[in-house]
Amino acid sequence: MPETPVLPPCATGSLARREALVATASRVPSWLVLEQPGAWGRDAVFESGLDLMVARALVARCRAAGVRPILIRRPPRGRTGQGDGSGFRRCYLAHSGPRRSWLESLEVDDPATLLDLDLGPLASDRAPGLGPTVAGPLLLVCTNGRHDRCCSDLGRPLARALAGAGAGAGEQTTGDVWECSHIGGDRFAANLVCLPEGVYFGRVGPEDGPRVAADYCRGRLSLEHYRGRSSFPALVQAADIFLRGATGLTGIDAIVPGDSNPSPATRPTSPSWPRPAPSRSRGCRPGGGSGSGAGGRPTPAPSPVGPTWPPGPGSTTSSISPRSDPGGGRIEPLSGSGRRVPQSRRRSAAATVLASSMATVVGPTPPTRG
C-alpha cells in the first residue's frame, strides 16, 4: 500500500507559492469579543467551556445582527484561570467602519447575560455607550490550533512576544494583547487583528510583532504585513494597498474610501476589469497537511477575495460572485484580442480604477475612534 505523502502546513505552502497578502482581510463590520479561558475546539464558540445552549443562542443573535463573535484568552504569561480571578470575564464590543471606529468593554459574570444585549447599535459609527470606551487598541493573535495547526504553531510565539514586550506601548495608546479564535486566513499565520479599526496583518513573526503592533498603536501601518481592513470590500482593500504602495502613505486613516460601489454609469467598461475567482484552497488541519486536492494534486492558489461575515446559507464563508462586480454588472475576463487577461493585470486594473474613487489625506492622521 503506497504511503500517503506528508504535506507541508498551509502557511508554508502559501509562502512557497509567494501568495500575496493583498486584500485578504475578512469582511467584518462589527465584533463581539468574549473572554473564554481554557481549551477551544475547531469551532471555538461551540467547543469551549461555554454552555452549548448559550453559545447557540449567542451565535444566532450575532448572525442576525451582522456581528462576528470571537473568543479570547490571555497568552500563557498572563493566564490566571477563569477571567482575572474575580469571577468576571472581559467582553469587548467593537465597530470597524471605513471612516469611524469604536471600542467598548463590559464585564460579565455569566455569558448568558449577553443574550439580553441589543446588538443592533454595533452597526453604528457612533459608540452606543453600552460600556466604557476603551482608549487603547485591542491586539488579537489567532492561536486556534484545533481549527488550523498553523495558527498555534506560528500564532503562539507571536502572542508571547507581544505580551513579553508590552506591545502597544506607543506614544499615544497602549494595546491589550489577547489570543483569539479563528479570524480567517490561516495560511497567512501568524495573523494579527487590531481593533477597533479591523486591521489585518499576516505573516507576522515574533521578531517583527512588537514593531508592527507599536506602529499600529501610533496610527501607522506596516505595509509589508498589511492584509487589509475588515470594513472594506475586497476590491477596495486592493485599491487601498495599491495606493499606499504607490504613495508611501502609512497612516491608518491617510486613505479613506469614496464611492466603493460605482454605479453602472461610472463603472468602467474595459475588458481588463477583473473577475475575482472563488478561493479553493483548504487550510491544514490538526495533525494533517494542506495544499493538495484529490490524488495529491496541488490546490490552485486562491484569489485575494476576503470572506464575509455573517456567512451565506449553507456555507462557512461567502465572497464576491466570480461573475459580477461590486456594481452588479458582468465582468469580461478577456482582452480585446480574445486572449485571457492575466489575473495580476486584472487585479492591478481594479485597484487603479477604484483608487480614483478614494481620497488621500497627506500627512499623519491619527485614527478616528469613539
C-alpha positions as CSV (number, residue, x, y, z in Angstrom):
1,M,0.0,0.0,0.0
2,P,1.6,3.3,-1.1
3,E,2.4,5.7,1.7
4,T,0.4,8.9,2.0
5,P,2.8,11.9,1.3
6,V,3.3,14.2,4.2
7,L,2.2,17.7,3.0
8,P,3.6,20.9,4.4
9,P,1.5,23.1,6.5
10,C,-0.8,25.6,4.7
11,A,1.3,28.6,5.8
12,T,4.5,27.0,4.4
13,G,2.7,26.2,1.1
14,S,1.3,29.7,0.8
15,L,4.7,31.3,1.4
16,A,6.3,28.9,-1.1
17,R,3.8,30.0,-3.7
18,R,4.5,33.6,-2.9
19,E,0.9,34.2,-2.3
20,A,0.2,37.8,-1.8
21,L,-1.4,39.2,1.3
22,V,-3.3,41.8,-0.7
23,A,-7.0,42.2,0.0
24,T,-7.3,39.0,2.2
25,A,-8.9,40.6,5.3
26,S,-12.2,39.1,6.3
27,R,-15.2,41.4,5.8
28,V,-16.4,42.1,9.4
29,P,-18.1,45.4,10.3
30,S,-18.9,44.6,13.9
31,W,-17.4,42.4,16.6
32,L,-18.4,40.8,19.9
33,V,-15.2,39.6,21.7
34,L,-15.7,37.4,24.7
35,E,-13.1,36.1,27.2
36,Q,-13.2,32.3,27.4
37,P,-10.2,30.7,29.2
38,G,-9.3,27.1,28.6
39,A,-9.0,24.9,25.5
40,W,-11.0,25.6,22.3
41,G,-12.1,23.1,19.7
42,R,-12.2,23.6,15.9
43,D,-15.4,25.6,16.2
44,A,-14.3,27.6,19.3
45,V,-17.6,29.1,20.3
46,F,-19.3,25.7,20.3
47,E,-16.4,23.7,21.5
48,S,-15.2,25.5,24.7
49,G,-16.4,25.9,28.2
50,L,-19.4,27.9,27.1
51,D,-22.8,26.4,27.8
52,L,-23.9,25.0,24.4
53,M,-27.4,26.5,24.6
54,V,-25.9,29.9,25.4
55,A,-23.4,29.5,22.6
56,R,-26.0,28.6,20.0
57,A,-28.3,31.5,21.0
58,L,-25.4,34.0,21.0
59,V,-24.2,32.9,17.6
60,A,-27.7,33.2,16.2
61,R,-28.1,36.7,17.6
62,C,-24.7,37.7,16.3
63,R,-25.5,36.3,12.8
64,A,-28.8,38.2,12.7
65,A,-27.1,41.5,13.6
66,G,-24.1,41.0,11.3
67,V,-21.8,40.8,14.3
68,R,-18.9,38.4,14.4
69,P,-18.3,36.5,17.7
70,I,-14.7,35.9,18.7
71,L,-13.3,34.1,21.8
72,I,-10.2,35.4,23.5
73,R,-7.9,34.3,26.3
74,R,-4.7,35.7,27.7
75,P,-1.3,34.5,26.4
76,P,0.3,31.9,28.8
77,R,2.3,34.5,30.7
78,G,-0.9,36.3,31.7
79,R,-3.4,33.5,32.2
80,T,-5.0,33.2,35.6
81,G,-7.8,30.7,35.0
82,Q,-11.3,32.0,34.9
83,G,-11.2,35.6,33.8
84,D,-8.9,37.7,36.0
85,G,-9.7,35.7,39.1
86,S,-12.6,37.9,40.1
87,G,-15.2,35.7,38.5
88,F,-15.9,38.3,35.8
89,R,-15.0,37.9,32.1
90,R,-14.0,40.7,29.8
91,C,-16.2,41.3,26.8
92,Y,-15.5,43.9,24.1
93,L,-17.9,45.4,21.6
94,A,-16.4,47.0,18.5
95,H,-17.4,48.6,15.2
96,S,-14.9,48.8,12.4
97,G,-16.1,51.5,10.0
98,P,-14.4,52.8,6.9
99,R,-14.3,56.3,8.4
100,R,-15.0,55.9,12.1
101,S,-14.4,53.0,14.6
102,W,-15.1,52.5,18.3
103,L,-14.4,50.0,21.0
104,E,-16.2,49.5,24.3
105,S,-15.8,47.0,27.1
106,L,-18.0,45.1,29.5
107,E,-17.5,42.8,32.4
108,V,-19.9,39.8,32.7
109,D,-20.1,37.1,35.4
110,D,-22.3,34.9,33.1
111,P,-22.1,34.9,29.3
112,A,-25.8,34.3,29.2
113,T,-26.4,37.9,30.2
114,L,-25.1,38.9,26.7
115,L,-28.3,37.4,25.3
116,D,-30.1,40.4,26.7
117,L,-27.8,42.8,24.9
118,D,-29.2,44.8,21.9
119,L,-26.5,44.1,19.2
120,G,-28.2,46.5,16.7
121,P,-26.2,49.6,17.8
122,L,-22.9,47.8,16.9
123,A,-23.6,48.6,13.3
124,S,-23.5,52.4,14.0
125,D,-20.4,54.6,13.5
126,R,-21.2,56.2,16.9
127,A,-20.4,54.4,20.1
128,P,-23.7,53.4,21.8
129,G,-22.4,53.7,25.4
130,L,-23.1,50.1,26.3
131,G,-19.9,50.1,28.3
132,P,-16.9,52.2,29.0
133,T,-15.0,53.4,25.9
134,V,-11.6,51.7,25.5
135,A,-8.9,54.2,24.5
136,G,-6.2,51.7,23.7
137,P,-6.5,49.3,20.8
138,L,-7.1,45.5,21.1
139,L,-4.4,43.3,19.6
140,L,-5.8,39.8,18.8
141,V,-3.5,36.9,17.7
142,C,-5.1,33.8,16.3
143,T,-3.9,30.7,18.1
144,N,-6.8,28.3,17.4
145,G,-4.7,25.3,16.7
146,R,-7.7,22.9,16.6
147,H,-9.0,24.9,13.7
148,D,-5.7,25.0,11.9
149,R,-2.3,24.0,13.3
150,C,-0.5,26.8,11.6
151,C,-2.3,29.2,14.0
152,S,-1.0,27.6,17.1
153,D,2.5,26.8,15.7
154,L,3.0,30.4,14.5
155,G,0.5,32.4,16.5
156,R,1.5,31.4,20.0
157,P,5.2,32.6,19.6
158,L,3.8,35.9,18.3
159,A,1.4,36.3,21.2
160,R,4.1,35.5,23.7
161,A,6.4,38.1,22.1
162,L,3.8,40.8,22.1
163,A,2.9,40.1,25.8
164,G,6.5,39.9,26.8
165,A,7.5,43.1,25.1
166,G,4.5,45.0,26.4
167,A,3.4,45.5,22.8
168,G,1.4,48.6,22.1
169,A,3.2,50.8,24.5
170,G,3.3,53.5,21.8
171,E,3.3,57.3,22.1
172,Q,-0.5,57.6,22.1
173,T,-2.1,54.4,23.3
174,T,-1.3,51.1,24.9
175,G,-2.6,47.9,23.3
176,D,-4.1,45.0,25.1
177,V,-2.8,41.6,23.8
178,W,-5.0,38.5,23.6
179,E,-5.0,35.1,21.9
180,C,-8.2,34.7,19.8
181,S,-10.2,32.1,18.0
182,H,-10.3,31.8,14.2
183,I,-10.3,35.1,12.3
184,G,-9.7,33.9,8.7
185,G,-6.6,33.4,6.5
186,D,-4.9,30.5,8.4
187,R,-2.4,30.2,5.5
188,F,-1.1,33.7,6.4
189,A,-0.3,32.8,10.0
190,A,0.8,34.3,12.3
191,N,-2.2,36.6,12.0
192,L,-2.8,39.8,14.0
193,V,-6.1,41.7,14.0
194,C,-6.2,45.1,15.6
195,L,-9.4,46.6,16.8
196,P,-11.3,48.9,16.6
197,E,-10.2,49.6,13.0
198,G,-10.3,45.9,12.0
199,V,-6.8,46.0,10.5
200,Y,-5.5,42.6,9.5
201,F,-1.7,41.8,9.4
202,G,-0.3,38.5,8.2
203,R,2.9,36.5,8.4
204,V,3.9,38.4,11.5
205,G,6.8,36.7,13.2
206,P,7.7,37.1,16.9
207,E,10.7,39.3,15.9
208,D,8.5,41.7,13.9
209,G,5.4,41.6,16.1
210,P,6.3,44.3,18.7
211,R,7.3,46.7,15.9
212,V,4.1,46.1,13.9
213,A,1.9,46.5,17.0
214,A,3.7,49.6,18.2
215,D,3.4,51.2,14.8
216,Y,-0.3,50.5,14.7
217,C,-0.8,52.0,18.2
218,R,0.9,55.1,16.8
219,G,-1.6,55.2,13.9
220,R,0.8,53.6,11.3
221,L,0.5,50.5,9.2
222,S,3.4,48.1,8.5
223,L,2.7,47.7,4.8
224,E,4.8,44.5,4.3
225,H,2.4,42.7,6.6
226,Y,-0.8,44.5,5.8
227,R,-3.7,42.3,4.6
228,G,-6.4,45.0,4.5
229,R,-9.2,46.4,6.7
230,S,-12.3,44.5,7.6
231,S,-14.5,47.5,6.8
232,F,-13.5,47.4,3.1
233,P,-14.8,45.1,0.4
234,A,-12.1,43.0,-1.2
235,L,-11.6,45.3,-4.3
236,V,-11.4,48.4,-2.1
237,Q,-8.9,46.6,0.1
238,A,-6.8,46.1,-3.1
239,A,-7.1,49.8,-4.0
240,D,-6.1,50.9,-0.5
241,I,-3.0,48.8,-0.6
242,F,-2.2,49.8,-4.2
243,L,-2.4,53.5,-3.3
244,R,-0.3,53.0,-0.2
245,G,2.4,51.2,-2.2
246,A,2.4,54.0,-4.8
247,T,2.4,56.9,-2.4
248,G,4.2,55.5,0.7
249,L,1.3,56.6,2.9
250,T,1.1,54.5,6.1
251,G,-1.3,56.5,8.3
252,I,-4.3,54.3,9.2
253,D,-6.7,57.0,8.0
254,A,-4.4,58.6,5.4
255,I,-6.6,57.0,2.7
256,V,-10.4,56.9,3.0
257,P,-12.9,55.3,0.6
258,G,-15.1,57.3,-1.7
259,D,-17.9,55.5,-3.6
260,S,-16.8,51.9,-3.3
261,N,-19.9,50.7,-5.2
262,P,-19.7,52.5,-8.5
263,S,-22.9,53.0,-10.5
264,P,-23.3,51.5,-14.0
265,A,-22.8,55.0,-15.4
266,T,-19.4,55.4,-13.8
267,R,-18.3,51.7,-13.8
268,P,-15.5,51.1,-16.4
269,T,-16.4,49.0,-19.4
270,S,-12.8,48.0,-20.2
271,P,-12.4,44.2,-20.5
272,S,-9.5,44.5,-18.1
273,W,-11.9,45.0,-15.2
274,P,-11.0,41.9,-13.1
275,R,-13.0,38.8,-12.3
276,P,-12.3,37.7,-8.7
277,A,-12.2,33.9,-8.5
278,P,-13.6,32.0,-5.6
279,S,-11.0,30.7,-3.1
280,R,-10.5,26.9,-3.5
281,S,-7.6,26.4,-1.1
282,R,-8.0,24.5,2.2
283,G,-6.3,25.2,5.4
284,C,-4.2,22.4,7.1
285,R,-6.0,20.5,9.8
286,P,-4.6,19.5,13.2
287,G,-2.1,16.7,12.5
288,G,-2.6,17.0,8.8
289,G,-1.3,18.9,5.8
290,S,-2.9,21.1,3.1
291,G,-2.3,22.5,-0.3
292,S,-3.4,19.4,-2.3
293,G,-6.6,18.2,-3.8
294,A,-7.8,14.7,-4.8
295,G,-5.0,12.4,-5.8
296,G,-2.3,14.7,-4.3
297,R,-2.7,17.3,-7.0
298,P,-1.7,20.8,-5.9
299,T,-4.6,23.0,-4.9
300,P,-4.9,26.2,-7.1
301,A,-3.7,29.3,-5.3
302,P,-6.7,31.3,-4.0
303,S,-7.6,34.7,-5.1
304,P,-7.4,37.7,-2.7
305,V,-11.1,37.9,-2.1
306,G,-11.7,38.0,1.6
307,P,-14.5,36.1,3.3
308,T,-17.5,38.0,4.6
309,W,-19.4,37.8,7.9
310,P,-22.0,36.5,8.5
311,P,-21.6,33.5,6.2
312,G,-24.1,32.8,3.5
313,P,-26.7,30.0,3.9
314,G,-25.1,26.5,4.0
315,S,-21.5,27.8,3.9
316,T,-18.9,28.9,6.4
317,T,-17.9,31.9,4.3
318,S,-19.2,33.8,1.3
319,S,-17.3,36.0,-1.1
320,I,-17.9,38.3,-4.1
321,S,-19.5,36.4,-7.0
322,P,-17.0,35.5,-9.7
323,R,-19.4,36.7,-12.4
324,S,-20.3,40.1,-11.0
325,D,-18.5,43.2,-9.9
326,P,-19.5,45.4,-7.0
327,G,-21.8,47.5,-9.2
328,G,-23.8,44.5,-10.2
329,G,-22.6,44.2,-13.8
330,R,-21.0,41.2,-15.6
331,I,-17.2,41.0,-15.8
332,E,-15.4,40.0,-19.0
333,P,-12.0,38.5,-18.3
334,L,-10.9,38.6,-22.0
335,S,-8.8,41.2,-23.7
336,G,-9.8,42.9,-27.0
337,S,-7.9,40.3,-28.9
338,G,-9.8,37.5,-27.3
339,R,-6.9,36.3,-25.1
340,R,-7.5,35.9,-21.4
341,V,-6.1,38.8,-19.3
342,P,-3.7,37.6,-16.6
343,Q,-5.2,37.7,-13.2
344,S,-2.4,40.0,-11.9
345,R,-3.2,42.6,-14.7
346,R,-7.0,42.4,-13.9
347,R,-6.3,42.8,-10.2
348,S,-4.0,45.8,-10.8
349,A,-6.6,47.4,-13.1
350,A,-9.2,47.0,-10.4
351,A,-7.0,48.8,-7.9
352,T,-6.2,51.6,-10.4
353,V,-9.9,52.2,-11.2
354,L,-11.1,52.1,-7.6
355,A,-8.2,54.2,-6.4
356,S,-9.8,57.1,-8.4
357,S,-12.8,57.0,-6.0
358,M,-10.7,57.1,-2.9
359,A,-9.5,60.3,-1.2
360,T,-6.0,60.6,0.2
361,V,-5.1,62.8,3.1
362,V,-1.3,63.6,3.1
363,G,0.4,63.7,6.5
364,P,0.0,62.0,9.8
365,T,-3.7,61.4,10.6
366,P,-4.5,59.5,13.8
367,P,-7.3,57.0,13.5
368,T,-10.8,58.3,14.3
369,R,-12.1,56.3,17.3
370,G,-15.1,56.6,19.7
